[in-house]
Amino acid sequence: MLTQLRIRDFAIVEALDLELAEGMTAVTGETGAGKSILVDAIGLLLGDRADSAAIRHGAERTDLSAVFELDALPAARAWLTERALDGEDCHLRRVVARNGRSRNYINGVPQPAQALRELGELLVDIHGQHEHQSLVRREAQRQLLDDYAGNQPLATELERCYRRWSQLRRELDELRQASSERDARLDILRYHLRELAALDLAEGEIAELEAEQRRLANASTLLETGQRLLSQLTEGDEGAIADRLNQLSRELAALGRLDARIAPIGELLEAALIPLQEAGGELRGYVQALDLDPEHLNQVEQRLTAAHQLARKHRATAEELPGLRARFETELETLEHSETRLDSLQQALGEAREDYRSRANQLSERRAAAAQALSQRISEALRDLGMPGGRFAIGLERLEKPAAGGLENVEFQVSANPGQPLRPLAKVASGGELSRISLAIQVITAHAARIPTLIFDEVDSGIGGGVAEVVGRQLRTLGQNRQVLCVTHLPQVAAQAHQQFKVEKQSDGDTTHTQVLPLSDEERVNEIARMLGGLELTANTLAHAREIVEKAVSSATDGQLNEP
């Protein structure tokens, strides 16, 4: 639900902050006052094309923002969560600069205008113009019919069946393609695996072989240097570090007997002698174990050469050969069992196709029955809304190929006047007619609504009298469980609203600006009296205005269209 709307420097509005409530809200004002500015601002927030002409004269930019509660909008909340934009509410903001560029934000995060349009389709339905008019989209029409008929569980299951069927078709096509080249591929795989098995390279073995090759290739240097270092550490005839350190330790021990303060120094030297002797022992063992076998070195180098040559053949590194062998073995096993897999896939595909067909046929029957009943009810509602010759029908066109949504397209069709053929709802020319048709559809299907905020712009265009009162009642009925914002010039419609805003245009001779004022109960009576009788409010006009407001409240439930 739309709870807050903030407008800065838009059209002829300098600054406007509105708090919106549940139910039906009427927006009224004199002709030319700018009643549709609110609708235009919301449209821009929902991704309409940005135009610098919308910026108030003298300003550098227009800044619009809105807040939506998400309690009744699970689809919008899921959309936000999927894109890591979730929050307690949904905050939209759009700033349009004089150069025509716009900056768009969803919950404070910059987003492209396309994101506003996608999210906007889940937040608001605007009736009276084709932008944001979900009912002109075939997907929304199919969804509304299914919601009305209670088909959603079956439609969801059908979509799951279709995905399963499509996946099996892809797998079968891939397997058949692979089978056509199966024999040649089997020969190649077996040849490659024989080479890899002959080498029998273990995971991580290349690193070990390279380390072994370095050691064997430098064995002479390692032996010579190791012996020299061993001699210097512990095994020299004279002057070995260990012998010299031992001598120093004895001399310091003697001095320590003369002065106790020297004793700790001697102890440090004696402690250092122990790891030095251990290092000498380790080095002695290393030198004695050195392998100077040239044949062993030759074997290691030959194995490394063979590994690198085979790796180049497969355009891989030597380290990747064990993994390549595992993949070849898996592919070989798959191909060797492909005939069995082909048979099982064909059987599973047949079962999936029948599963889909069974559910699709069931859904088609339910849609046909619901389409007939819904068409009749909406046609009756159109006659009550000032379209006496109006006819509404839901066309079910059989698809050439099955689809995730079923075996048919769903199309809303309408004839606004007697003798005219049915045409797609999307091609209805008159905005007023489209608004009334949309109103009839929304009231009849209110129990199946997905979008809780509806905006009707001049829904009462071209009507008056008793029909206007019926339109107002239907809007109020819709406002019982939806948020309805209605721009109207008819007092019979405005009187039915739960709350009312008045749009006023003011000028000081140099500048013109518009303000939108929430009306109290008494102010509503005065505004409706103005709508009834013009600028001069007489006692009779005021009494008439008070009467229709009180009558609207007392008979709010009269004339409602019953839910199925």
C-alpha positions in Angstrom: 0.0 0.0 0.0 1.2 3.5 -0.8 1.6 5.4 2.5 3.7 8.5 1.6 4.2 10.6 -1.5 6.8 13.4 -1.6 7.0 15.8 -4.5 9.5 18.6 -5.1 9.5 20.9 -8.1 7.3 18.8 -10.3 5.2 20.5 -13.0 3.6 23.4 -11.1 4.1 21.8 -7.7 6.8 23.3 -5.6 6.6 21.1 -2.5 4.1 18.5 -1.5 4.0 15.9 1.2 1.0 13.5 1.4 0.1 10.8 3.8 -2.2 8.3 2.2 -4.6 5.8 3.9 -6.5 2.7 3.1 -9.8 2.7 1.3 -11.0 5.0 -1.4 -9.4 8.4 -1.7 -10.9 11.0 -4.1 -8.8 13.7 -5.7 -10.9 16.7 -6.9 -10.4 20.3 -8.0 -11.3 22.7 -10.7 -10.6 22.0 -14.3 -6.9 22.8 -15.1 -5.9 22.8 -11.4 -3.6 19.8 -12.0 -5.5 16.9 -10.5 -3.6 14.4 -12.6 -0.2 15.7 -11.3 -0.3 13.1 -8.5 -0.9 10.3 -11.1 1.9 11.6 -13.3 4.3 11.8 -10.4 3.6 8.2 -9.3 4.0 7.1 -13.0 7.4 8.7 -13.1 8.4 7.0 -9.8 7.3 3.7 -11.4 9.6 4.1 -14.4 7.9 6.3 -16.9 10.2 8.0 -19.3 12.0 10.9 -17.7 11.4 14.3 -19.3 13.0 17.6 -18.3 9.7 19.3 -19.2 8.2 17.9 -16.0 10.6 20.1 -13.9 9.0 23.2 -12.4 9.9 26.4 -14.1 12.9 27.9 -12.4 14.1 24.7 -10.7 17.1 22.6 -11.7 15.6 19.2 -10.9 12.5 17.4 -9.8 12.7 15.1 -6.8 10.0 12.5 -6.2 9.8 9.8 -3.5 7.2 7.3 -2.2 6.9 4.7 0.6 5.0 1.4 0.2 4.1 -1.0 3.0 4.8 -4.5 1.9 2.5 -6.5 4.2 0.1 -7.3 1.3 2.8 -7.5 -1.4 4.6 -10.9 -1.1 5.6 -10.7 -4.8 7.2 -7.3 -4.4 9.0 -8.4 -1.2 10.4 -11.5 -3.0 11.5 -9.3 -5.9 13.4 -7.0 -3.5 14.9 -9.9 -1.5 16.2 -11.6 -4.7 18.1 -8.4 -5.5 19.3 -7.8 -1.9 17.2 -4.6 -1.7 14.8 -5.8 1.0 13.7 -3.6 3.9 10.8 -3.2 6.2 9.1 -1.0 3.7 9.8 -0.1 0.0 11.2 3.4 -0.6 11.3 4.6 -4.2 13.0 7.9 -5.2 13.6 9.5 -8.6 15.5 12.7 -9.3 15.3 14.2 -12.8 17.8 16.9 -13.8 17.3 19.7 -16.3 19.5 17.8 -18.8 17.0 15.0 -18.9 19.1 12.5 -16.9 17.5 10.7 -14.0 18.9 9.0 -10.9 16.7 6.2 -9.5 16.8 4.6 -6.1 15.1 1.6 -4.5 15.6 1.5 -0.7 18.5 3.9 -1.1 20.4 1.8 -3.7 20.9 3.3 -7.2 18.9 1.3 -9.8 18.2 1.6 -13.5 14.7 2.8 -14.6 13.9 -0.7 -15.9 14.1 -1.9 -12.2 11.5 0.8 -11.3 9.3 -0.5 -14.1 9.6 -4.1 -13.0 8.9 -3.4 -9.4 6.2 -0.9 -10.2 4.2 -3.6 -11.9 4.0 -5.3 -8.5 3.1 -2.2 -6.5 0.5 -0.2 -8.3 -2.0 -0.5 -11.1 -2.9 2.7 -12.9 -6.1 2.7 -14.9 -7.1 5.3 -17.5 -3.9 5.1 -19.5 -1.9 2.1 -20.8 1.2 2.7 -18.7 1.3 0.4 -15.7 -2.0 -1.1 -16.8 -1.5 -4.7 -15.9 -4.8 -5.7 -17.3 -3.7 -5.1 -20.9 -0.9 -7.7 -20.6 -1.9 -11.2 -21.6 0.1 -12.8 -18.8 -1.7 -10.7 -16.2 -5.1 -11.6 -17.8 -4.3 -15.3 -17.6 -3.2 -14.9 -14.0 -6.3 -13.0 -13.1 -8.6 -15.6 -14.7 -6.7 -18.4 -12.8 -6.9 -16.4 -9.6 -10.7 -15.9 -10.1 -11.2 -19.6 -10.7 -8.9 -20.8 -8.0 -6.6 -22.4 -10.5 -3.3 -21.3 -9.1 -2.3 -24.6 -7.4 -3.0 -26.5 -10.6 -1.3 -23.8 -12.7 1.8 -24.0 -10.5 1.9 -27.8 -10.8 1.5 -27.5 -14.5 4.5 -25.2 -14.8 6.5 -27.7 -12.7 5.5 -30.5 -15.1 6.4 -28.4 -18.1 9.9 -27.7 -16.8 10.4 -31.4 -16.1 9.2 -32.3 -19.6 11.4 -29.6 -21.2 14.5 -30.8 -19.2 13.9 -34.4 -20.3 13.6 -33.3 -23.9 16.9 -31.5 -23.7 18.6 -34.4 -22.1 17.2 -36.8 -24.8 18.3 -34.5 -27.6 21.8 -34.2 -26.2 22.0 -38.0 -25.7 20.8 -38.7 -29.3 23.4 -36.2 -30.6 26.1 -37.9 -28.6 24.9 -41.4 -29.7 25.3 -40.5 -33.4 29.0 -40.0 -32.7 29.2 -42.6 -30.1 31.4 -45.3 -31.8 34.0 -42.8 -32.9 34.1 -41.2 -29.5 34.4 -44.5 -27.8 37.5 -45.4 -29.8 39.1 -42.1 -29.1 38.4 -42.3 -25.4 39.7 -45.9 -25.1 42.9 -44.9 -26.9 43.4 -41.8 -24.7 42.7 -43.9 -21.5 45.3 -46.5 -22.6 48.0 -43.8 -22.8 47.0 -42.3 -19.5 46.8 -45.7 -17.8 50.2 -46.6 -19.1 51.6 -43.4 -17.6 49.5 -44.0 -14.4 50.3 -40.6 -13.1 49.1 -40.1 -9.5 47.5 -36.8 -8.1 50.3 -34.5 -7.0 53.0 -36.8 -8.4 54.4 -34.1 -10.8 55.4 -31.9 -7.9 57.2 -34.8 -6.2 59.0 -35.8 -9.5 60.2 -32.3 -10.1 61.5 -32.1 -6.5 63.2 -35.5 -6.9 64.8 -34.4 -10.3 66.2 -31.2 -8.7 67.7 -33.2 -5.9 69.3 -35.9 -8.1 70.6 -33.4 -10.7 72.4 -31.5 -7.9 73.5 -34.5 -5.8 77.2 -33.8 -6.3 76.9 -30.2 -5.1 74.7 -31.2 -2.2 77.3 -33.9 -1.2 80.3 -31.7 -1.5 78.8 -28.7 0.3 77.3 -30.9 3.0 80.6 -32.6 3.8 82.4 -29.2 3.9 79.7 -27.8 6.3 79.8 -31.0 8.4 83.6 -30.6 8.8 83.3 -27.0 9.8 80.5 -27.8 12.4 81.7 -30.9 14.2 84.1 -33.2 12.4 87.1 -31.0 11.5 90.6 -32.0 12.6 91.0 -28.7 14.3 89.0 -25.5 14.6 85.5 -27.1 14.2 82.8 -24.8 15.6 81.7 -27.4 18.1 85.3 -27.9 19.5 85.9 -24.2 19.7 82.6 -23.6 21.5 83.4 -26.4 23.9 86.7 -24.9 24.7 85.1 -21.4 25.3 82.5 -23.1 27.6 85.3 -24.7 29.7 87.1 -21.4 30.0 84.0 -19.5 31.1 83.2 -22.2 33.6 86.7 -21.7 35.1 86.1 -17.9 35.3 82.7 -18.5 36.8 84.4 -20.1 39.8 86.2 -16.8 40.3 83.2 -14.6 39.7 79.7 -16.0 40.0 78.4 -13.3 37.7 80.1 -15.0 34.7 78.5 -18.4 35.3 75.2 -17.6 33.4 77.2 -16.7 30.3 79.0 -20.1 30.4 75.6 -21.8 30.8 74.3 -20.1 27.6 77.3 -21.3 25.6 76.9 -24.8 27.0 73.2 -24.7 26.0 74.1 -23.6 22.5 76.4 -26.5 22.1 73.6 -29.1 22.3 71.6 -28.0 19.2 74.9 -27.5 17.3 75.9 -31.1 17.9 72.3 -32.2 16.9 72.5 -30.2 13.7 75.8 -31.9 13.0 74.3 -35.3 13.5 71.3 -34.5 11.2 73.7 -33.2 8.5 75.8 -36.3 8.8 72.8 -38.5 8.2 71.7 -36.4 5.2 75.1 -36.7 3.5 75.4 -40.4 4.1 71.9 -40.9 2.5 72.5 -38.9 -0.6 71.8 -40.9 -3.8 74.3 -40.4 -6.6 72.6 -42.9 -8.9 72.6 -41.5 -12.5 70.2 -44.2 -13.6 67.6 -43.1 -11.1 67.9 -39.5 -12.3 67.4 -40.7 -15.9 64.3 -42.6 -14.9 62.8 -39.5 -13.2 63.6 -37.2 -16.1 62.1 -39.7 -18.6 58.8 -39.9 -16.6 58.6 -36.1 -16.4 59.2 -35.8 -20.2 56.5 -38.4 -20.9 54.0 -36.6 -18.7 54.6 -33.2 -20.3 54.4 -34.6 -23.8 51.1 -36.3 -23.1 49.8 -33.1 -21.4 50.7 -31.0 -24.6 48.8 -33.5 -26.7 45.6 -32.8 -24.6 46.3 -29.1 -24.3 46.6 -29.4 -20.6 49.3 -29.2 -17.9 51.0 -32.3 -16.6 49.3 -31.6 -13.2 45.9 -31.9 -14.8 46.4 -35.4 -16.3 45.0 -37.4 -13.4 41.8 -35.3 -13.4 41.6 -35.6 -17.2 41.8 -39.4 -16.9 38.9 -39.4 -14.4 36.8 -37.3 -16.7 37.5 -39.6 -19.7 36.6 -42.6 -17.6 33.3 -41.0 -16.6 32.5 -40.1 -20.2 33.4 -43.6 -21.3 31.1 -45.2 -18.8 28.2 -42.9 -19.8 28.6 -43.7 -23.5 28.9 -47.4 -22.8 25.6 -47.3 -20.9 23.9 -44.7 -23.3 21.6 -47.3 -24.8 20.1 -48.1 -21.4 20.0 -44.4 -20.6 18.3 -43.6 -23.9 15.5 -46.2 -23.2 14.9 -44.8 -19.7 14.9 -41.2 -20.9 12.3 -42.0 -23.6 10.1 -43.7 -21.0 10.5 -40.8 -18.6 9.8 -38.3 -21.4 6.6 -40.1 -22.3 5.4 -40.1 -18.7 6.2 -36.4 -18.3 4.4 -35.5 -21.5 1.2 -37.4 -20.4 1.5 -35.8 -16.9 1.6 -32.4 -18.5 -1.2 -33.1 -21.0 -3.5 -34.4 -18.2 -3.0 -31.3 -16.0 -3.1 -28.9 -19.0 -6.4 -30.4 -20.2 -7.9 -30.1 -16.7 -6.7 -26.5 -16.5 -8.2 -25.7 -19.9 -11.6 -27.0 -18.8 -11.5 -25.0 -15.6 -10.5 -21.9 -17.6 -13.3 -22.3 -20.1 -15.9 -22.6 -17.4 -14.5 -19.6 -15.4 -14.1 -17.5 -18.6 -17.8 -17.9 -19.5 -19.0 -17.0 -16.0 -16.6 -14.1 -15.5 -17.4 -12.7 -19.0 -21.1 -12.7 -18.2 -20.6 -11.0 -14.8 -18.3 -8.3 -16.2 -20.7 -7.6 -19.1 -23.5 -7.0 -16.6 -21.2 -4.7 -14.6 -20.4 -2.7 -17.7 -24.1 -1.9 -18.3 -24.3 -0.7 -14.7 -21.3 1.6 -15.3 -22.8 3.5 -18.2 -21.9 1.2 -21.1 -25.4 -0.2 -21.9 -24.2 -1.9 -25.1 -20.9 -3.1 -23.6 -19.9 -6.7 -24.0 -17.0 -8.4 -22.3 -15.5 -11.8 -23.3 -12.5 -13.8 -22.5 -11.0 -15.5 -25.5 -9.1 -18.8 -25.1 -6.9 -19.3 -28.2 -5.3 -22.7 -28.6 -1.5 -22.5 -28.8 0.4 -24.3 -31.6 2.8 -25.6 -29.0 2.3 -26.4 -25.3 3.7 -23.8 -23.0 4.5 -23.4 -19.3 1.2 -21.5 -18.8 -1.0 -24.2 -20.5 -2.4 -25.0 -23.9 -4.1 -21.6 -24.6 -3.6 -17.9 -24.6 -6.0 -15.9 -22.5 -7.2 -12.6 -24.0 -9.6 -10.1 -22.5 -11.9 -8.7 -25.2 -14.5 -5.9 -25.2 -17.1 -4.2 -27.3 -17.9 -0.8 -25.8 -20.9 0.0 -28.1 -23.7 -2.0 -29.7 -22.9 -3.5 -33.1 -19.1 -3.2 -32.6 -17.0 -6.4 -32.7 -15.1 -7.6 -29.8 -11.6 -6.2 -29.7 -8.6 -6.9 -27.4 -8.7 -4.9 -24.2 -5.3 -3.5 -25.0 -6.7 -1.8 -28.1 -9.6 0.1 -26.4 -9.1 3.7 -27.6 -11.0 5.7 -24.9 -9.2 6.1 -21.6 -12.5 6.6 -19.8 -13.9 3.4 -21.3 -10.8 1.5 -20.4 -11.0 2.8 -16.8 -14.6 1.7 -16.4 -13.9 -1.7 -17.9 -10.9 -2.0 -15.6 -13.1 -1.0 -12.7 -15.7 -3.6 -13.5 -13.0 -6.3 -13.8 -11.3 -5.2 -10.5 -14.6 -5.2 -8.5 -15.7 -8.6 -9.8 -12.3 -10.2 -9.1 -11.5 -8.2 -6.0 -11.1 -11.4 -4.0 -8.3 -12.6 -6.3 -6.4 -9.3 -6.2 -2.6 -9.4 -6.2 -1.9 -5.6 -6.4 -3.4 -3.7 -3.4 -3.0 -0.1 -4.8 -5.2 1.0 -7.7 -5.3 4.4 -9.3 -8.2 5.5 -11.5 -7.6 8.6 -13.5 -10.8 10.2 -14.8 -12.7 6.9 -14.5 -15.9 8.9 -14.8 -15.2 10.5 -18.1 -18.3 10.9 -20.2 -20.8 9.8 -17.6 -23.1 11.5 -15.1 -26.2 11.2 -13.0 -27.1 7.8 -11.7 -24.3 6.0 -13.5 -21.8 8.3 -11.7 -23.2 7.2 -8.4 -22.9 3.6 -9.4 -19.2 4.2 -10.4 -18.6 5.8 -7.0 -20.2 2.9 -5.2 -18.1 0.4 -7.1 -15.0 2.3 -6.3 -15.9 2.5 -2.6 -16.7 -1.3 -2.7 -13.2 -1.9 -4.2 -11.8 0.3 -1.4 -13.1 -2.1 1.2 -10.1 -4.4 0.6 -7.9 -2.4 -1.7 -6.3 1.1 -1.7 -8.1 3.1 -4.4 -6.9 6.6 -5.5 -9.4 8.2 -7.9 -9.1 11.4 -9.8 -12.6 12.6 -10.5 -14.6 15.7 -11.5 -18.0 14.2 -10.5 -19.5 14.9 -7.0 -21.4 11.6 -7.0 -18.1 9.8 -7.2 -16.2 12.0 -4.8 -18.9 11.7 -2.2 -18.4 7.9 -2.0 -14.7 8.3 -0.9 -13.4 7.4 2.5 -11.2 10.5 2.3 -10.7 13.4 -0.1 -7.9 15.6 -1.4 -8.5 19.0 -3.1 -6.1 20.3 -5.7 -5.8 24.0 -5.9 -3.9 26.2 -8.4 -2.8 29.6 -7.1 -1.0 32.5 -8.9 0.5 35.8 -7.7 0.7 37.1 -11.2 4.4 36.1 -11.7 4.3 32.4 -10.7 1.8 29.6 -10.5 1.8 26.7 -8.2 -0.5 23.9 -7.1 -1.1 22.5 -3.7 -3.0 19.4 -2.6 -5.0 19.7 0.7 -6.6 16.9 2.7 -10.2 17.9 3.5 -12.1 17.6 6.8 -15.7 16.4 6.8 -17.1 20.0 6.6 -14.5 20.9 3.9 -15.6 17.9 1.9 -19.2 19.2 1.9 -18.1 22.6 0.7 -15.9 21.0 -2.1 -18.7 18.7 -3.3 -21.1 21.7 -3.2 -18.6 23.5 -5.5 -18.6 20.5 -7.8 -22.4 20.5 -7.8 -23.1 24.2 -8.3 -20.0 26.1 -9.2 -18.1 28.8 -7.3 -21.2 30.4 -5.6 -22.2 28.1 -2.7 -25.9 28.6 -1.9 -27.7 27.1 1.1 -29.5 24.7 -1.3 -26.3 23.5 -2.9 -24.7 23.0 0.5 -27.7 21.0 1.7 -27.6 18.9 -1.4 -23.9 18.3 -1.0 -24.3 17.3 2.7 -27.2 15.0 1.7 -25.2 13.0 -0.9 -22.2 12.7 1.4 -24.4 11.3 4.2 -26.3 9.1 1.8 -23.0 7.7 0.5 -21.8 6.8 4.0 -25.2 5.3 5.0 -25.6 3.3 1.8 -22.0 2.3 1.2 -22.9 -1.3 0.8 -25.8 -0.8 -1.6 -25.2 -1.8 -5.2 -22.1 -3.8 -4.5 -21.2 -6.6 -6.9 -21.1 -9.9 -5.0 -18.0 -12.0 -5.0 -18.4 -15.6 -6.3 
